[in-house]
Amino acid sequence: MEFAIKAIVSGVVIAFASWLSGRSPLLAGFFVALPISTAIVLPMSYIEHGSLTNTVLLAKSIAVAVPLTLAFFLPFVVGDRFGLAFWPAYALAFVCLGGAYGLHRLAMHVLFQASA
């Protein structure tokens, strides 16, 4: 039941953002950029696992990951310069995310001696 509640809350937030993008793409972009998922996940994680140590490590991981995950947008930002169509840019975005994940693992180990 707890999982279902989490899925419903998360789904409503995503559905709202998708709906909002049709009405106001700029506002929807700002809304999606907010740390909404973090605001939902941190208390859910703490309630479920009861571990402040794990919740703090999760928050640190998110703080390191946020700037790195912006790599996803690089193919879209430079795509027009290189004549990239949507689907190749989208695929390349996931390649960029793979590289960002590798950097995240390294940064977490170096900064917090956390095993990934």
N, CA, C and O of each residue as an XYZ file, in Angstrom:
464
protein
N       0.820     -1.192      0.000
C       0.000      0.000      0.000
C       0.868      1.262      0.000
O       0.564      2.240     -0.683
N       1.951      1.222      0.776
C       2.858      2.372      0.846
C       3.452      2.675     -0.525
O       3.555      3.837     -0.920
N       3.844      1.624     -1.252
C       4.392      1.803     -2.588
C       3.362      2.441     -3.516
O       3.700      3.318     -4.310
N       2.132      2.011     -3.420
C       1.066      2.552     -4.273
C       0.856      4.046     -4.008
O       0.656      4.821     -4.943
N       0.901      4.442     -2.754
C       0.745      5.859     -2.408
C       1.890      6.670     -3.007
O       1.671      7.744     -3.566
N       3.115      6.150     -2.888
C       4.277      6.832     -3.465
C       4.130      6.963     -4.976
O       4.414      8.016     -5.547
N       3.689      5.896     -5.612
C       3.525      5.917     -7.066
C       2.450      6.918     -7.484
O       2.612      7.614     -8.486
N       1.371      6.995     -6.739
C       0.292      7.927     -7.060
C       0.761      9.371     -6.899
O       0.527     10.200     -7.778
N       1.421      9.676     -5.783
C       1.917     11.038     -5.546
C       2.888     11.443     -6.655
O       2.779     12.533     -7.216
N       3.826     10.569     -6.964
C       4.814     10.861     -8.008
C       4.147     11.021     -9.363
O       4.482     11.932    -10.120
N       3.221     10.153     -9.666
C       2.504     10.223    -10.935
C       1.706     11.505    -11.083
O       1.656     12.087    -12.167
N       1.087     11.946    -10.005
C       0.312     13.192    -10.048
C       1.233     14.381    -10.325
O       0.887     15.262    -11.112
N       2.389     14.411     -9.690
C       3.338     15.501     -9.913
C       3.788     15.525    -11.376
O       3.834     16.589    -11.993
N       4.119     14.357    -11.930
C       4.556     14.275    -13.323
C       3.413     14.638    -14.268
O       3.613     15.383    -15.227
N       2.227     14.120    -14.004
C       1.073     14.430    -14.850
C       0.769     15.925    -14.826
O       0.432     16.507    -15.857
N       0.886     16.548    -13.657
C       0.651     17.987    -13.562
C       1.663     18.752    -14.405
O       1.297     19.685    -15.120
N       2.929     18.364    -14.325
C       3.974     19.037    -15.106
C       3.716     18.876    -16.599
O       3.891     19.824    -17.365
N       3.306     17.696    -17.012
C       3.004     17.450    -18.416
C       1.817     18.302    -18.872
O       1.856     18.895    -19.950
N       0.789     18.363    -18.071
C      -0.383     19.193    -18.391
C       0.020     20.656    -18.463
O      -0.384     21.372    -19.380
N       0.808     21.098    -17.504
C       1.228     22.493    -17.447
C       2.073     22.875    -18.665
O       2.035     24.020    -19.114
N       2.829     21.924    -19.196
C       3.683     22.234    -20.353
C       2.864     22.639    -21.577
O       3.361     23.369    -22.435
N       1.633     22.184    -21.667
C       0.770     22.589    -22.766
C       0.217     23.989    -22.583
O      -0.054     24.690    -23.557
N       0.051     24.388    -21.351
C      -0.501     25.715    -21.029
C       0.583     26.784    -20.967
O       0.423     27.884    -21.497
N       1.684     26.443    -20.313
C       2.764     27.407    -20.111
C       4.102     26.667    -20.070
O       4.558     26.277    -18.995
N       4.729     26.472    -21.224
C       5.995     25.728    -21.255
C       7.084     26.328    -20.369
O       7.867     25.588    -19.772
N       7.147     27.655    -20.276
C       8.188     28.271    -19.441
C       7.950     27.978    -17.966
O       8.884     27.641    -17.239
N       6.706     28.104    -17.525
C       6.390     27.793    -16.127
C       6.602     26.307    -15.852
O       7.118     25.937    -14.797
N       6.208     25.459    -16.793
C       6.398     24.011    -16.624
C       7.886     23.678    -16.531
O       8.285     22.836    -15.727
N       8.702     24.334    -17.349
C      10.148     24.102    -17.280
C      10.718     24.467    -15.927
O      11.554     23.751    -15.375
N      10.257     25.592    -15.396
C      10.718     26.006    -14.062
C      10.244     25.014    -13.005
O      11.011     24.631    -12.121
N       8.991     24.602    -13.094
C       8.408     23.652    -12.141
C       9.183     22.338    -12.149
O       9.498     21.793    -11.091
N       9.489     21.832    -13.337
C      10.201     20.559    -13.447
C      11.627     20.685    -12.922
O      12.185     19.722    -12.396
N      12.218     21.874    -13.066
C      13.585     22.080    -12.590
C      13.672     22.167    -11.075
O      14.754     22.010    -10.507
N      12.557     22.414    -10.418
C      12.564     22.471     -8.952
C      12.923     21.096     -8.382
O      12.682     20.077     -9.029
N      13.485     21.063     -7.203
C      13.828     19.765     -6.604
C      12.598     19.070     -6.010
O      12.613     18.639     -4.857
N      11.533     18.969     -6.815
C      10.279     18.387     -6.340
C      10.461     16.917     -5.981
O      10.011     16.464     -4.928
N      11.128     16.174     -6.872
C      11.298     14.756     -6.572
C      12.125     14.573     -5.306
O      11.868     13.658     -4.524
N      13.110     15.434     -5.100
C      13.918     15.355     -3.883
C      13.058     15.646     -2.655
O      13.169     14.969     -1.633
N      12.207     16.655     -2.766
C      11.326     17.009     -1.640
C      10.357     15.876     -1.310
O       9.908     15.746     -0.172
N      10.039     15.059     -2.312
C       9.158     13.912     -2.078
C       9.957     12.717     -1.556
O       9.527     12.038     -0.623
N      11.119     12.462     -2.157
C      11.891     11.258     -1.849
C      12.544     11.294     -0.470
O      12.519     10.290      0.242
N      13.127     12.422     -0.078
C      13.855     12.447      1.202
C      12.983     12.050      2.396
O      13.375     11.160      3.150
N      11.823     12.669      2.598
C      11.018     12.220      3.744
C      10.498     10.798      3.588
O      10.410     10.058      4.569
N      10.147     10.402      2.342
C       9.675      9.020      2.141
C      10.773      8.023      2.493
O      10.504      7.003      3.128
N      12.007      8.311      2.086
C      13.124      7.433      2.388
C      13.370      7.351      3.889
O      13.576      6.270      4.442
N      13.344      8.516      4.541
C      13.588      8.516      5.989
C      12.489      7.758      6.735
O      12.777      6.984      7.648
N      11.249      7.976      6.353
C      10.127      7.284      7.009
C      10.221      5.781      6.785
O      10.002      4.992      7.705
N      10.548      5.392      5.555
C      10.599      3.964      5.228
C      11.765      3.253      5.894
O      11.606      2.139      6.393
N      12.934      3.884      5.908
C      14.132      3.203      6.398
C      14.572      3.657      7.781
O      15.316      2.942      8.452
N      14.130      4.827      8.219
C      14.448      5.311      9.558
C      15.919      5.585      9.793
O      16.370      5.598     10.939
N      16.674      5.805      8.730
C      18.112      6.004      8.873
C      18.491      7.415      8.439
O      18.439      7.742      7.254
N      18.868      8.239      9.394
C      19.322      9.592      9.073
C      20.603      9.535      8.255
O      20.778     10.333      7.334
N      21.494      8.616      8.569
C      22.756      8.480      7.840
C      22.503      8.213      6.360
O      23.097      8.866      5.502
N      21.627      7.259      6.055
C      21.317      6.950      4.658
C      20.614      8.109      3.970
O      20.880      8.384      2.800
N      19.720      8.795      4.679
C      18.992      9.915      4.099
C      19.945     11.066      3.789
O      19.815     11.716      2.752
N      20.894     11.320      4.673
C      21.889     12.380      4.430
C      22.773     12.008      3.245
O      23.081     12.863      2.414
N      23.184     10.751      3.157
C      23.992     10.313      2.021
C      23.193     10.440      0.722
O      23.740     10.833     -0.309
N      21.913     10.111      0.770
C      21.040     10.294     -0.387
C      20.999     11.762     -0.800
O      21.101     12.078     -1.986
N      20.851     12.651      0.167
C      20.813     14.092     -0.125
C      22.142     14.561     -0.720
O      22.153     15.367     -1.650
N      23.247     14.068     -0.197
C      24.564     14.431     -0.745
C      24.698     13.925     -2.179
O      25.209     14.632     -3.048
N      24.242     12.712     -2.417
C      24.298     12.143     -3.758
C      23.490     12.979     -4.740
O      23.927     13.223     -5.864
N      22.324     13.413     -4.316
C      21.477     14.253     -5.166
C      22.167     15.587     -5.440
O      22.161     16.070     -6.572
N      22.763     16.181     -4.405
C      23.433     17.474     -4.573
C      24.583     17.380     -5.582
O      24.808     18.311     -6.355
N      25.299     16.273     -5.574
C      26.390     16.077     -6.536
C      25.810     15.777     -7.925
O      26.345     16.236     -8.934
N      24.728     15.013     -7.973
C      24.165     14.576     -9.253
C      23.467     15.688    -10.023
O      23.504     15.694    -11.253
N      22.840     16.618     -9.336
C      22.040     17.630    -10.034
C      22.835     18.365    -11.112
O      22.391     18.400    -12.260
N      23.989     18.954    -10.795
C      24.705     19.636    -11.878
C      25.205     18.674    -12.958
O      25.262     19.039    -14.132
N      25.565     17.461    -12.572
C      26.055     16.496    -13.553
C      24.961     16.062    -14.524
O      25.229     15.843    -15.705
N      23.742     15.938    -14.035
C      22.654     15.484    -14.904
C      22.256     16.526    -15.938
O      21.513     16.219    -16.871
N      22.736     17.742    -15.784
C      22.477     18.755    -16.812
C      23.139     18.379    -18.130
O      22.808     18.936    -19.176
N      24.072     17.437    -18.081
C      24.700     16.933    -19.310
C      23.653     16.364    -20.269
O      23.874     16.336    -21.480
N      22.533     15.918    -19.744
C      21.440     15.398    -20.578
C      21.000     16.424    -21.619
O      20.613     16.056    -22.728
N      21.056     17.694    -21.272
C      20.542     18.739    -22.151
C      21.550     19.205    -23.203
O      21.179     19.909    -24.142
N      22.808     18.824    -23.057
C      23.837     19.290    -23.988
C      23.514     19.022    -25.460
O      23.664     19.928    -26.279
N      23.077     17.814    -25.826
C      22.769     17.594    -27.247
C      21.642     18.496    -27.764
O      21.618     18.836    -28.946
N      20.726     18.877    -26.902
C      19.637     19.755    -27.326
C      20.114     21.203    -27.441
O      19.661     21.951    -28.307
N      21.034     21.583    -26.557
C      21.552     22.949    -26.573
C      22.397     23.191    -27.825
O      22.297     24.248    -28.447
N      23.217     22.224    -28.188
C      24.102     22.396    -29.341
C      23.581     21.696    -30.592
O      24.192     21.800    -31.655
N      22.479     20.997    -30.480
C      21.954     20.209    -31.594
C      21.674     20.994    -32.844
O      21.921     20.501    -33.944
N      21.162     22.213    -32.711
C      20.860     22.999    -33.905
C      22.138     23.391    -34.651
O      22.139     23.490    -35.878
N      23.206     23.609    -33.918
C      24.493     23.934    -34.557
C      25.031     22.781    -35.397
O      25.666     22.987    -36.431
N      24.763     21.565    -34.932
C      25.278     20.374    -35.607
C      24.224     19.671    -36.453
O      24.480     18.600    -37.004
N      23.050     20.266    -36.555
C      21.989     19.690    -37.382
C      21.424     18.395    -36.839
O      20.983     17.545    -37.612
N      21.428     18.224    -35.524
C      20.882     17.004    -34.928
C      19.361     17.047    -34.920
O      18.763     18.028    -34.477
N      18.749     15.998    -35.403
C      17.303     15.847    -35.295
C      16.965     15.439    -33.858
O      17.861     15.149    -33.065
N      15.686     15.417    -33.531
C      15.283     15.133    -32.149
C      15.770     13.772    -31.668
O      16.415     13.698    -30.622
N      15.485     12.693    -32.396
C      15.795     11.356    -31.880
C      17.291     11.110    -31.708
O      17.682     10.527    -30.697
N      18.142     11.519    -32.635
C      19.583     11.371    -32.369
C      20.036     12.204    -31.162
O      20.869     11.756    -30.374
N      19.487     13.415    -31.021
C      19.842     14.238    -29.860
C      19.382     13.559    -28.576
O      20.090     13.573    -27.569
N      18.202     12.971    -28.619
C      17.649     12.280    -27.444
C      18.525     11.082    -27.067
O      18.820     10.869    -25.891
N      18.932     10.315    -28.057
C      19.806      9.164    -27.789
C      21.153      9.631    -27.239
O      21.675      9.041    -26.293
N      21.708     10.674    -27.821
C      22.983     11.205    -27.353
C      22.859     11.763    -25.930
O      23.825     11.737    -25.167
N      21.697     12.256    -25.581
C      21.461     12.759    -24.225
C      21.661     11.647    -23.200
O      22.207     11.883    -22.123
N      21.222     10.443    -23.535
C      21.404      9.319    -22.612
C      22.866      8.874    -22.543
O      23.327      8.413    -21.499
N      23.583      9.011    -23.637
C      25.024      8.741    -23.614
C      25.701      9.732    -22.659
O      26.551      9.355    -21.853
N      25.306     11.003    -22.768
C      25.851     12.025    -21.864
C      25.527     11.699    -20.407
O      26.358     11.895    -19.521
N      24.313     11.199    -20.168
C      23.948     10.814    -18.799
C      24.816      9.673    -18.291
O      25.175      9.644    -17.114
N      25.154      8.737    -19.163
C      26.041      7.641    -18.763
C      27.381      8.165    -18.295
O      27.915      7.714    -17.281
N      27.924      9.114    -19.033
C      29.180      9.737    -18.617
C      29.032     10.488    -17.305
O      29.919     10.452    -16.453
N      27.905     11.167    -17.151
C      27.649     11.909    -15.912
C      27.554     10.953    -14.728
O      28.009     11.274    -13.630
N      26.965      9.784    -14.948
C      26.867      8.810    -13.858
C      28.254      8.338    -13.424
O      28.522      8.189    -12.231
N      29.129      8.105    -14.394
C      30.502      7.721    -14.052
C      31.197      8.794    -13.230
O      31.886      8.487    -12.258
N      31.018     10.052    -13.619
C      31.588     11.152    -12.838
C      30.966     11.233    -11.443
O      31.647     11.552    -10.468
N      29.665     10.941    -11.358
C      28.977     10.956    -10.064
C      29.568      9.920     -9.118
O      29.840     10.210     -7.953
N      29.761      8.718     -9.629
C      30.340      7.645     -8.797
C      31.719      8.052     -8.286
O      32.036      7.864     -7.112
N      32.531      8.610     -9.175
C      33.871      9.045     -8.794
C      33.805     10.164     -7.759
O      34.515     10.127     -6.754
N      32.959     11.152     -8.004
C      32.843     12.286     -7.077
C      32.346     11.831     -5.705
O      32.847     12.306     -4.686
N      31.395     10.943     -5.661
C      30.875     10.458     -4.372
C      31.959      9.720     -3.601
O      32.067      9.851     -2.382
N      32.749      8.955     -4.310
C      33.838      8.216     -3.642
C      34.889      9.174     -3.121
O      35.347      9.039     -1.986
N      35.273     10.136     -3.937
C      36.331     11.079     -3.551
C      35.858     12.020     -2.452
O      36.579     12.250     -1.481
N      34.655     12.564     -2.594
C      34.167     13.560     -1.630
C      33.673     12.955     -0.323
O      33.880     13.529      0.746
N      33.029     11.810     -0.404
C      32.363     11.275      0.795
C      32.763      9.848      1.115
O      32.173      9.231      2.001
N      33.760      9.301      0.409
C      34.183      7.909      0.589
C      32.981      6.971      0.605
O      32.938      6.004      1.366
N      32.002      7.276     -0.252
C      30.793      6.459     -0.336
C      30.958      5.423     -1.421
O      31.388      5.739     -2.531
N      30.618      4.183     -1.106
C      30.649      3.161     -2.154
C      29.393      3.315     -2.993
O      28.298      3.548     -2.480
N      29.582      3.179     -4.275
C      28.446      3.402     -5.185
C      27.741      2.116     -5.507
O      26.764      2.119     -6.256
